[in-house]
C-alpha cells in the first residue's frame, strides 16, 4: 500500500515539476538566467517537461539551447519521470500567466499591465485590465483607468501580465538566493 502511494506521488505532474525545478534552478541562475516556471503536462499524445526561462534583454534560441545542454544531464541523473517525455526550454515570453504569488508580486512591484479573469462576473464583467497596485497573498487590487477593483484570490481564474518593459531580474534572483 505504501509503495502504491509513493508511485502515485512520484507520478503527480506538480511533484515532478517541483522536483525538477529544485534540481536545476541553481545551475540555471548561475548561468545568468532566471527560472520563470517549470511544468509537466500532456499535450496530445506526448508528455512535456517545460522549463520557462528569462534574463535581462530577453531570451534567444541560443539561450534555450545552452540551458538545455546544462540541465539535460542533471535531469537524466535525477530520472524523475518513468514515462517518455519531451524536454522543452523556452522563453517565458512577453505575456505571461501569473500562477504563483511571487509572479503576482513581481508584476505588482514593477507596475505591469495585467489582465485579470474572474470565475463569476463582478459589476457585469468577468475580465479587468490595468496595473496591479496591491497584492497581499489573499486580495489583489487592480487600477483600470480611474477605477480601482479589489478581488479575493479565489475569485480569480487567471491573471496574465505584459512583460514588455525591462524589469530587474537580478534583484529577483538575489531575493531567491537569500531565502
Secondary structure, DSSP 8 states (H G I E B T S, - for coil): -HHHHHHHHHH-HHHHHHHHHHHHHHHHHHTT-EEEEEEEEEETTEEEEEEEEE-TT---HHHHHHHHHHHHHHHHHH---SS--EEEEEE--SEEE--SHHHHHHHHHTT-EEEEEEEEEETTEEEEEEEEEEE-SSEEEEEETTEEEEEEGGGEEEEEEE--S---HHHHHHHHHH-
